[in-house]
Amino acid sequence: MLKKFLLLGLMFVVMAVMAGCGGGQQQSGASPVDLTVAAAASLQDAAVELKDIYEQRHANVKITYNFASSGTLQKQIEEGAPADLFVSAGKSQMDALSAKELIVESTRKDLLGNELVLIAGQDSDLSGFEGLTDPGVVRIGIGEPETVPAGKYAKEALTYLDLWGKIETKLVLAKDVRQVLTYVETGNAEAGLVYRSDTIGSEKIKIVAAAPAGSHNPIVYPMAVVKSTKYQKEAEDLAGFLVSDEAARVFEKYGFKTIESNS
């Protein structure tokens, strides 16, 4: 009888130890994290591939993107829309958030560069910027200069080339740079100005010319963690991945220029 009691007691001890170990494993598992990344529309293709890579390695992290023009995203963040990380296609939008103390300053980095190019349909005879004044070019797509960085760069370049006043009535303003690409792909515009990265993979358009050096401000994509995030560490970890060599190879595949150093 004593042996039975001893055996029973031993079984209870073993079960208690196993339960304690099991509970410890459950507690050590990372809690689910849903990161919202507000990203410029031109980043869409590269960002989706990077999301897949990152989520495969971080089972507890889910990335949700909000793609739009940088100006629209800036306004959304200012109005309290949920965002953990912001990647803008222009410095002015990040500067505006910085001025209102809505980003974590220590996390701000210049992530990428790009190139502004003039595009037209595959069958177009357009051979350069000067051809935009021709009667056959009726509609020219650019992003809305006030809210779309690519549109702002386009206005700067066209002004530099002394073309803005001559073609302003032909301009079709788009909500973001991807819409400009769609206008040209569908024939709703004979030409458009987009980033070189937007042209990757499109078989319906061709690059006619690149904007001349010095014709517009440098194209820089700054990135920063949004101060209102509940997941600052996780957002910083994701930002760290985006400046890694592995991420750089993905960005370069989609036509972006990586920035070697950040001030």
FIMI-640805 format. One record per residue (C-alpha): residue in one letter; residue number from 1; x, y, z. Coordinates in steps of 0.05 Angstrom, whole numbers, padded with zeros to 5 digits. Layout:
N
KEDREN code pos      X      Y      Z
KEDREN    A NUM      X      Y      Z
...
//
This chain:
263
KEDREN code pos      X      Y      Z
KEDREN    M   1  00000  00000  00000
KEDREN    L   2  00057  00048  00017
KEDREN    K   3  00089  00033 -00050
KEDREN    K   4  00023  00051 -00084
KEDREN    F   5  00019  00118 -00048
KEDREN    L   6  00092  00132 -00064
KEDREN    L   7  00081  00115 -00138
KEDREN    L   8  00018  00157 -00141
KEDREN    G   9  00054  00216 -00108
KEDREN    L  10  00111  00209 -00158
KEDREN    M  11  00062  00211 -00216
KEDREN    F  12  00031  00275 -00189
KEDREN    V  13  00100  00307 -00183
KEDREN    V  14  00118  00287 -00255
KEDREN    M  15  00052  00314 -00281
KEDREN    A  16  00061  00380 -00244
KEDREN    V  17  00131  00388 -00272
KEDREN    M  18  00106  00374 -00343
KEDREN    A  19  00049  00423 -00335
KEDREN    G  20  00098  00476 -00310
KEDREN    C  21  00144  00464 -00369
KEDREN    G  22  00086  00468 -00417
KEDREN    G  23  00062  00533 -00387
KEDREN    G  24  00132  00562 -00391
KEDREN    Q  25  00135  00547 -00466
KEDREN    Q  26  00069  00580 -00478
KEDREN    Q  27  00089  00643 -00441
KEDREN    S  28  00156  00648 -00479
KEDREN    G  29  00121  00647 -00546
KEDREN    A  30  00119  00717 -00577
KEDREN    S  31  00053  00753 -00578
KEDREN    P  32  00021  00767 -00646
KEDREN    V  33  00040  00835 -00675
KEDREN    D  34  00003  00869 -00732
KEDREN    L  35  00047  00924 -00762
KEDREN    T  36  00015  00976 -00807
KEDREN    V  37  00064  01006 -00857
KEDREN    A  38  00043  01070 -00892
KEDREN    A  39  00083  01067 -00957
KEDREN    A  40  00088  01108 -01020
KEDREN    A  41  00049  01076 -01077
KEDREN    S  42  00112  01068 -01119
KEDREN    L  43  00139  01018 -01068
KEDREN    Q  44  00083  00969 -01077
KEDREN    D  45  00116  00912 -01117
KEDREN    A  46  00181  00911 -01077
KEDREN    A  47  00144  00919 -01011
KEDREN    V  48  00099  00859 -01023
KEDREN    E  49  00159  00814 -01037
KEDREN    L  50  00195  00840 -00974
KEDREN    K  51  00133  00827 -00932
KEDREN    D  52  00133  00754 -00953
KEDREN    I  53  00207  00746 -00935
KEDREN    Y  54  00199  00780 -00867
KEDREN    E  55  00135  00744 -00846
KEDREN    Q  56  00166  00677 -00861
KEDREN    R  57  00221  00691 -00810
KEDREN    H  58  00177  00725 -00759
KEDREN    A  59  00117  00680 -00748
KEDREN    N  60  00085  00727 -00697
KEDREN    V  61  00089  00788 -00743
KEDREN    K  62  00036  00807 -00795
KEDREN    I  63  00049  00866 -00840
KEDREN    T  64 -00009  00906 -00868
KEDREN    Y  65  00007  00959 -00921
KEDREN    N  66 -00029  01024 -00934
KEDREN    F  67 -00006  01046 -01003
KEDREN    A  68 -00022  01117 -01026
KEDREN    S  69  00012  01181 -01046
KEDREN    S  70  00060  01206 -00994
KEDREN    G  71  00020  01269 -00983
KEDREN    T  72 -00044  01229 -00970
KEDREN    L  73 -00007  01185 -00921
KEDREN    Q  74  00022  01245 -00886
KEDREN    K  75 -00048  01274 -00876
KEDREN    Q  76 -00075  01208 -00851
KEDREN    I  77 -00020  01202 -00799
KEDREN    E  78 -00032  01274 -00777
KEDREN    E  79 -00106  01257 -00768
KEDREN    G  80 -00090  01197 -00725
KEDREN    A  81 -00096  01140 -00775
KEDREN    P  82 -00061  01077 -00749
KEDREN    A  83  00010  01070 -00774
KEDREN    D  84  00073  01040 -00744
KEDREN    L  85  00123  01056 -00798
KEDREN    F  86  00121  01109 -00853
KEDREN    V  87  00161  01105 -00918
KEDREN    S  88  00152  01168 -00959
KEDREN    A  89  00174  01182 -01031
KEDREN    G  90  00191  01253 -01011
KEDREN    K  91  00226  01289 -00955
KEDREN    S  92  00175  01345 -00946
KEDREN    Q  93  00121  01297 -00921
KEDREN    M  94  00169  01267 -00869
KEDREN    D  95  00192  01337 -00850
KEDREN    A  96  00119  01357 -00838
KEDREN    L  97  00109  01299 -00791
KEDREN    S  98  00175  01314 -00757
KEDREN    A  99  00154  01386 -00745
KEDREN    K 100  00091  01361 -00710
KEDREN    E 101  00132  01311 -00669
KEDREN    L 102  00094  01252 -00698
KEDREN    I 103  00155  01208 -00714
KEDREN    V 104  00210  01177 -00672
KEDREN    E 105  00268  01221 -00695
KEDREN    S 106  00322  01171 -00678
KEDREN    T 107  00292  01122 -00727
KEDREN    R 108  00290  01168 -00787
KEDREN    K 109  00333  01143 -00845
KEDREN    D 110  00340  01158 -00919
KEDREN    L 111  00323  01090 -00948
KEDREN    L 112  00322  01095 -01024
KEDREN    G 113  00332  01137 -01086
KEDREN    N 114  00298  01135 -01154
KEDREN    E 115  00299  01166 -01223
KEDREN    L 116  00245  01207 -01258
KEDREN    V 117  00230  01184 -01329
KEDREN    L 118  00185  01204 -01386
KEDREN    I 119  00143  01146 -01412
KEDREN    A 120  00097  01134 -01472
KEDREN    G 121  00060  01076 -01503
KEDREN    Q 122  00101  01023 -01538
KEDREN    D 123  00079  01047 -01607
KEDREN    S 124  00091  01121 -01593
KEDREN    D 125  00136  01163 -01637
KEDREN    L 126  00154  01209 -01578
KEDREN    S 127  00229  01215 -01575
KEDREN    G 128  00242  01265 -01519
KEDREN    F 129  00214  01318 -01473
KEDREN    E 130  00212  01370 -01529
KEDREN    G 131  00160  01327 -01565
KEDREN    L 132  00109  01340 -01509
KEDREN    T 133  00090  01404 -01544
KEDREN    D 134  00070  01367 -01608
KEDREN    P 135 -00005  01368 -01626
KEDREN    G 136 -00006  01292 -01626
KEDREN    V 137  00008  01292 -01551
KEDREN    V 138 -00060  01311 -01522
KEDREN    R 139 -00056  01286 -01450
KEDREN    I 140  00005  01281 -01405
KEDREN    G 141 -00002  01246 -01338
KEDREN    I 142  00035  01270 -01276
KEDREN    G 143  00021  01262 -01202
KEDREN    E 144 -00015  01319 -01166
KEDREN    P 145  00046  01363 -01149
KEDREN    E 146  00017  01384 -01081
KEDREN    T 147  00009  01314 -01054
KEDREN    V 148  00049  01266 -01099
KEDREN    P 149  00125  01273 -01095
KEDREN    A 150  00133  01246 -01166
KEDREN    G 151  00086  01301 -01189
KEDREN    K 152  00127  01353 -01152
KEDREN    Y 153  00191  01328 -01185
KEDREN    A 154  00155  01327 -01253
KEDREN    K 155  00135  01400 -01245
KEDREN    E 156  00206  01419 -01226
KEDREN    A 157  00235  01382 -01286
KEDREN    L 158  00184  01411 -01336
KEDREN    T 159  00196  01481 -01308
KEDREN    Y 160  00271  01471 -01314
KEDREN    L 161  00262  01450 -01387
KEDREN    D 162  00217  01511 -01400
KEDREN    L 163  00159  01466 -01417
KEDREN    W 164  00111  01474 -01359
KEDREN    G 165  00075  01536 -01386
KEDREN    K 166  00072  01507 -01456
KEDREN    I 167  00039  01441 -01436
KEDREN    E 168  00002  01457 -01372
KEDREN    T 169 -00066  01452 -01407
KEDREN    K 170 -00049  01381 -01429
KEDREN    L 171 -00035  01356 -01359
KEDREN    V 172 -00078  01301 -01327
KEDREN    L 173 -00065  01301 -01252
KEDREN    A 174 -00065  01233 -01217
KEDREN    K 175 -00075  01215 -01144
KEDREN    D 176 -00009  01176 -01143
KEDREN    V 177  00047  01156 -01190
KEDREN    R 178  00018  01087 -01204
KEDREN    Q 179 -00045  01120 -01232
KEDREN    V 180  00000  01158 -01281
KEDREN    L 181  00028  01092 -01305
KEDREN    T 182 -00042  01065 -01314
KEDREN    Y 183 -00063  01126 -01355
KEDREN    V 184 -00006  01113 -01404
KEDREN    E 185 -00015  01038 -01405
KEDREN    T 186 -00089  01045 -01423
KEDREN    G 187 -00079  01100 -01474
KEDREN    N 188 -00115  01152 -01431
KEDREN    A 189 -00052  01194 -01435
KEDREN    E 190  00000  01196 -01491
KEDREN    A 191  00056  01207 -01442
KEDREN    G 192  00071  01211 -01368
KEDREN    L 193  00125  01223 -01317
KEDREN    V 194  00138  01167 -01267
KEDREN    Y 195  00194  01135 -01229
KEDREN    R 196  00239  01086 -01265
KEDREN    S 197  00218  01034 -01213
KEDREN    D 198  00146  01040 -01236
KEDREN    T 199  00164  01017 -01306
KEDREN    I 200  00193  00950 -01285
KEDREN    G 201  00150  00894 -01311
KEDREN    S 202  00104  00937 -01354
KEDREN    E 203  00102  00913 -01426
KEDREN    K 204  00053  00967 -01449
KEDREN    I 205  00099  01027 -01442
KEDREN    K 206  00170  01048 -01459
KEDREN    I 207  00218  01097 -01427
KEDREN    V 208  00228  01155 -01474
KEDREN    A 209  00279  01194 -01433
KEDREN    A 210  00304  01207 -01363
KEDREN    A 211  00297  01275 -01332
KEDREN    P 212  00363  01312 -01339
KEDREN    A 213  00410  01314 -01280
KEDREN    G 214  00397  01375 -01237
KEDREN    S 215  00327  01387 -01267
KEDREN    H 216  00293  01371 -01201
KEDREN    N 217  00308  01360 -01128
KEDREN    P 218  00341  01294 -01109
KEDREN    I 219  00291  01237 -01103
KEDREN    V 220  00297  01208 -01033
KEDREN    Y 221  00252  01159 -00996
KEDREN    P 222  00258  01173 -00921
KEDREN    M 223  00232  01123 -00869
KEDREN    A 224  00214  01131 -00796
KEDREN    V 225  00175  01097 -00740
KEDREN    V 226  00110  01134 -00723
KEDREN    K 227  00109  01158 -00651
KEDREN    S 228  00039  01133 -00637
KEDREN    T 229  00058  01060 -00651
KEDREN    K 230  00044  01008 -00597
KEDREN    Y 231  00100  00965 -00626
KEDREN    Q 232  00161  01010 -00629
KEDREN    K 233  00212  00955 -00621
KEDREN    E 234  00179  00911 -00674
KEDREN    A 235  00172  00971 -00721
KEDREN    E 236  00246  00987 -00711
KEDREN    D 237  00264  00914 -00725
KEDREN    L 238  00226  00917 -00791
KEDREN    A 239  00260  00983 -00808
KEDREN    G 240  00327  00949 -00794
KEDREN    F 241  00309  00894 -00843
KEDREN    L 242  00291  00945 -00897
KEDREN    V 243  00361  00974 -00895
KEDREN    S 244  00394  00906 -00897
KEDREN    D 245  00435  00880 -00957
KEDREN    E 246  00381  00828 -00971
KEDREN    A 247  00327  00881 -00975
KEDREN    A 248  00372  00924 -01018
KEDREN    R 249  00377  00869 -01070
KEDREN    V 250  00301  00865 -01073
KEDREN    F 251  00294  00941 -01080
KEDREN    E 252  00347  00942 -01135
KEDREN    K 253  00310  00887 -01173
KEDREN    Y 254  00250  00934 -01176
KEDREN    G 255  00290  00993 -01202
KEDREN    F 256  00305  01031 -01138
KEDREN    K 257  00372  01059 -01118
KEDREN    T 258  00396  01041 -01049
KEDREN    I 259  00429  01094 -01005
KEDREN    E 260  00494  01070 -00975
KEDREN    S 261  00496  01113 -00913
KEDREN    N 262  00447  01152 -00872
KEDREN    S 263  00461  01214 -00833
//
